[in-house]
């Protein structure tokens, strides 16, 4: 069984990858964990902690995006840290690729972006993502296919 403390890295990754360029992922993750702590009494089944947390994360990120116009100076996080042992050129290339991927992810509709992040980047199975999002497995596969096709098209165009 997953504990709330154990979920912090996962929530932080979700916030970094799903938040968008104007959302500070650390602030969003902190808000998610604060909300989860306050609302822990409403969790009916401890085995469903991760889907419950993902729902909170989605709502917190939506609120952060709505308020983003107040914080236009916040830079977009790369969300993907390169290998610290790599040389300067490789580090620069990795950062550039991560920034490009983040830009492409932001062009996807929210539903597709969530599925692509969870399936492709976090390597979760379709059934696990379906349970997490509360949608049918077929919908996960469809959104993943559409999202990946769009990302491929963007990569080929650049």
Phi, psi and omega in degrees: 000132180283134177263158181301317179298324181290341184274352184304311180299322179295314179298320179297319178295316179302315182295320180292322186271334184254349187289323184099175189289337185257006181256126175281112186296328180292317177297316181297316180297320178296319178296320179300312183293324177295317178296317180297320179296317179294326186257010183305329179297339182274353178286113185280323183235110181303337177290345180254029180299315184296312176299322178298315178295322179296320177299317177297317180299316179302314182292319179295317179295322177298318178294319179295320178295324178295327181268001187299333181297340177282338186236051183297342182280351182286124180284152179287134176284149178286326180076342181231112182270131178287167178295122182293345179275354182282158178288170183301321181294315180293322177297316180296317179297317181296318178296320179296316178297318180296318179295319179296316178299317179299318178297316179296318178302322182291342178279344180284148171302150185307316182298318179290319180299317179301314183292318179298316180297313184290319183277309188277316184274320180266357176057043175270153179284158178301315177298323179294320179292321178300316179294318181298318182271347181072036180231164179293153179300321179299323178293320177300311182297320179296313180296322179295315180299313180295317180295316180292324176297319179294317177297319178298316180298318178295320179294320179291328181285341183261000000 
